[in-house]
Amino acid sequence: MRFNYSKIFLLGFGFFGISIIWGVYNAFVPVFLAEKFQLDVRWVGFFMTLDNIAALLIQPPVGVWSDRLRTPIGRRMPFILIGAPIGAIAFGFIPVAASLPLFVACTSTLLLSMAFWRTPAIALMPDITPSQFRSQANGIINLMGGVGAILSFMVGARLYELNPAYPFWMGSVLVIVAGLLLFIFIKEPKEFTPSEQVPSMYKSFIEVLVDKDKSALRILLAIFFWFLGYTAIEAFFNLYAINHLGMTEANGARLLGELSFTFVLFAIPAGYIGSRFGRRRTIITGLILMILVLLGIFFLLPETLLKPLFNLPLLGIVPEPGASAVLVVLGALMMVAGAGWALININSLPMVVDMTDATRIGTYTGLYYLFSTFSAIVGPNSNGFIISWTGDNYNSIMIVAPIFMVVAIALMWGVKRGEAVK
């Protein structure tokens, strides 16, 4: 099996389409719920966690199912060909749903169908990529996904101004095109053992628990803890910027965008670094960077964090009406955090799937999403409780998140497997 850049970019286009859909969904579905259907904000918040709940319940068992499935078109492709068009159609109907029950039916269908084909689509990457190139391949896929997320906000916002349905229809078309491209150009390998030899998710998880060196369990728990820290920042950063720093909503979002932008830029280099210096070492380095950045943000005074450094027209914040956009100290720190997050995130999935053989790549991809998704559900709730417990002190998340990441480092220190196989 050879590393084929063109196939990885085609596979990345599938992730590009997925990111477009979720970007548009997260940006505009809350607006429909609050303004069109007049739902209380608490119900809006609950509604926006349903995608993670659906992913938690569906993605892990589907990963096992895709490992066991044998068809003339492969073991992953049937899930993509069923889930992608159903999700695209449901997504296209969301903005035109006239009643709340129909709206809920469309969004529920979308959530179920997207969870149905995400794990098999991601498992295609290690299926068609040699072990030693999986970090680089994951970097390319995440680069494409990051570009999709950015475009979903930039292009989606413009299309929404023309017609609220247009960004949704754009996402629908792109997902259908992505599914067709994968079907036409990506050919799955066929040299697998009989499907009855692939154990269930339960048995695979028990094997992880009883494994003598505990490497798989350690990295899965580390994934859970570093996502706890990251979701604290992702979910509450804008409120932190508004309440602790006195910034506007738009400028707070711009600062978070600087992290995402740097993550996209650093996605491919992070894969090469992991391949060259080792995935475990690279992940630990990324965690240390994140810890140092968050501690710096916690201890620095607001006036220091908002001190201007230099003009940055695309990503900088605008300190006052008519002024040019500038990069502030906090923005520079967020960009370092984005690079650190790339070192962590790009190398973790390849490390997990390289702890098993080719017959169970989908199963271990499902385990990866089980722990990361469960953390994405627990994280915002636990961190919200911590903020409330500290008297609505949003700066508290900047000291709590590093604690979770220190735990992740301790767990990663004992990981002995998962490096690239030459």
MOTAMO-V943681 format. One line per field, one symbol per residue. phi: phi as a letter, one per 20 degrees, with the letter a starting at -180 (. if undefined). burial: I if it has 16 or more other C-alpha atoms within 10 Angstrom, else O. A space follows every 10 residues. Layout:
BEGIN
phi: ???
burial: ???
END
This chain:
BEGIN
phi: .dedffffff fffffgfffg ffffgffdfg ffffeedlff ffffffgfef ffffffedff ffgfgffefc cfdoedfgff feffffffff ffegfdfecf gfffffffff ffffffdffg ffffffgdcg gfdfffffff ffffffffff ffefffffff ffageffffg ffffffffff ffffdedffd ecfgffeeff gffffffffe gfelffffff ffggfffgff fffffdffff ffeedmeegf ffffffffff ffgffeffgf fffffedoff ffffffffgf ffffffffef fgfffeffda fbgedfedfb gneffcedgf ffffffffff ffgfffeffg fffeecdffc fffffffgff ffffffefgg fffffffffe mlefffffdf gffgfffffg fffefdcoff ef
burial: OOIOOOIIII IIIIIIIIII IIIIIOOIII OIIOOOOOOO OOOIOOOOOI IIIIIIOIII IIIIIIIIOI OOOIIIIIII IOIIIIIIII IIIIIOOOOO OOIOOIIIII IIIIIIIIII IIIIIIIIII IIIIIIIIII IIIIIIIIII IIIOOIIOII OOOIIIIIII IIOIIIIIII IIIOOIOOOO OOOOOOOIII IOOIIOOIOO OOOIIIIIII IIIIIIIIII IIIOIIIIII IIOOIOIIOO IIIIIIIIII IIIIIIIIII IIIIIOOIII IIIIIIIIII IOIIOIIIOO OIOOIIOIOO OOOOIIIIIO OOOOIIIIII IIIIIIIIII IIIIIIIIII IIIIIOOIII IIIIIIIIII IIIIIIIIII IOIIOIIOOO OOOIIIIIII IIIIIIOIIO IIOOIOIIII OO
END
